Amino acid sequence: MQIRFLGHSSFLIASESGTRIITDPYHAAEEFTLTDIDESADIVTVSHQHPDHNNAAGIEGDPTVISGSRNVKGIEFKAVDSFHDCVSGQERGPNLIFAFEIDGIKLCHLGDLGHQLDQQQISDIGAVDVLFVPVGGGFTVDAKGAWEVCQSLNPKVVIPMHYKSAGLPFLADASEFLEGKDNVTESDLSAIEFTPDGMPEQSSIVVLKAALSTA
């Protein structure tokens, strides 16, 4: 399985059999130093209906758009209800967490999670190998809150997303989340491959370079 960081909260996940999943595709806009997503996919997950997360129409290949729990191409997507803020959605509305398994690896994309998980949500998500977590604060959990979420789910690999870039000055930099952490890899590459028997024994953090950044 390969994971490619497109930018913001969008990833292209490709299975060994060739199934392509894109998470939270964004609308490129003036405030982004990201180019349009020029990729095809079989499946698109959308955590919530904000324009920096819901541009499924911009993805080529006539993908199936998932905004709830369902099985597509033999992959069981579990959508766990959550909120975009810490006041039960009163400020920014609902958010879906997606948990699914590809090539024997369990992934969890938290979308724009704005609060700590309760025990029912943790149970519904289940075991996590690779966790995509927002770390930039402002509109989601901040660096401290993101780490608390990571600890509650205990993934093998943490991949930060939704943090400051040259065109997103209102978010905190990923360095705030990384400070004081062990087993951190800051890659110059946008993609990484995982196999079930190649997962790290100790929990690690991998920062990928946005493939579509123009900065």
N, C-alpha and C positions, 0 to 999 in steps of 0.2 A: 504494500500500500504506500502511495506517495501523497504527501500533504504539501501543497504549494500556497504560500501566503500571497494573496492578491493585493491586500491592503485593508486597513480599517478593521472590520470584523469578517471580511470575506476570504474564504479559503476554497481552493479546488482540491478535492479529495478523490483520488483515482484508485480503484481497486485493481487487483492483479488481473481480473477478467475484463477490465476496461470500462466498468461503470464509473461515471463521472458525477460527482456531487459538488455543488457550489453552495456555500452558506452565505446568507445575508448580503446579497449583491447590492452595491451602492449605486446611486446616481452621481456621476462625476459632476462637480459644480465648482464655482470659482474658489470656494474656500478649501477645496481639496487640491493637494499636489499629487493627485492620482488620475491616471488616464481611464477612459471607459474600459469596462471589462469586455474584451473581445474573445470570449471563450464559449464553447458549447458545453452542454451538460445534459445528463439524463434526468437529474433530480436537482431541485433547488429548495433549500429550507429558508423560511422567512420567520424570524423570531418576533417581529412586530412591524406595524405599518408606518414606519418613519422612512423618509426618502433615502437616508444613508444606509438602509438595511433591506429595502423591499423592491429593488429594481429587477424583479424576475423577468420582466418583459424585455430587458436588455440582453438576456442570455440566449445564445443561439442553440438550435437543436430541438426546439419544442419540448423543453423539459417538463416533467411533472412537478408542480409547485406544492410543497407541503407546508401547511399551516395548522397541523394537528397530528395526532397519532394515526399512523397507517403503515401498511406494508407495500413497498414499491420495489419491483425487480428482486424480490426475495429478501429485501432488507427491511427489518422491523424498526421503524422510527417511533420512539416514544416521546411524546410532547408533554412536558411537565409545566403546569401553570405556575407562573411567578409574576413579579411586577417590575416595572421600569424605575421604581422609586422605593423609598422606605415607608411610604404611607399608603400601602395597599392600592397603588395605581391612581391615587387621586390627583397626582401632579402630571405623570407621564404615561399612564395607562398600563395595560398588561404586557407581559413578555413571556415568550415560550422558550423553555430550555429543551434542546433536542439531545436524546441519548440513542445511539445506534451502534451496530457492530459491523466492521468491514474486515474481511480476511482474518477473522479471529481476534481483532483488536477492538476494544470498546472505547468509543469516543463520546465526548459530551461537549456541546457548544452552548455556552450560557447566554448567548444573545446580549442584550443590554440589561443584565441583572442589576437591580438597585438595592438589594437587601441581603441579609444572611438567610441561609436555607434552614427550614424547619426539619424536624425528623422525618415527617412524611415525604417531603420533597427529596431528602437524601435517600430514603428507602426507595422511592419511585425511580430515581436516577440509577441506583445500583452501583456496581463496581465500575471504576473508570480507569482506563489505561492512559488515554490522552485527553487532557482538559484544555479547552479554549476559554480563556477567562479575560473579561474586560478589566483593565487596571488603571485607566486614566482618570477616574473620578468625574466630577462635574455632573454627568448625567447617569452614572452607574456607580457601583461600589468603587471606593478609592483604593489606593495601594494596600493599606492596612486591611480594609474589608475584603479585598480580593484574596489576600493571603489567608484570611480566616476561612473563606469559602474553600480554598484549596485544601486547607487542613481538614475541613469537614468531609471532603470527598476522597482525600488521600490518593490522588492519581499517581501513576508512574512518571508521566511527562506532563508538564505545564507549558502551554504556549500562550504568551500574553497577546492581547489584541486591544483595539479601541483605546489607543493612547496618543499622546501628542506627536504630531509630525509638523513639517514646515507649514502646512496649510491648515492645521488644526491646533491653533495656539491656546484654545480654551480648555484643552485636556492636559493632564499631567504627563510628564515624560515617563517612559517605561523604567527609567533608572530609579525612580522612587520605589517601584515595586521590587526591583532587583537588589536594592541596597541591603547588605548584610546576609544575603542568601547564599547557600552553598550549592555546588553542582549546577552552575549557570554556564550556558554556552550561548554566546552572541555570534550568530552566523552571518557571514557575508553573502550567503545564498538565500534564495526565496523558498527552496524546497528541501524536504527531508523524507527519507523512506524508513518505514518501520516494518518489522516482522514480529510475530508473537514470541519467538525464541530470542529475539534481539532487543527486547525491551530492557531498560536499565534496571539493575537490582535496587538502586537507591533512587528516590524521587528526584527528578531533575527538571530544570527550567531551560527551555530552548527558545531563543528570540530569533525569529526569521526576518529577513529583509523583505519589505513589500515589493513584489515583483513589478507593480504598475506605478510605482512612485516616480515622479519627475524631478524630485528634489535632489 
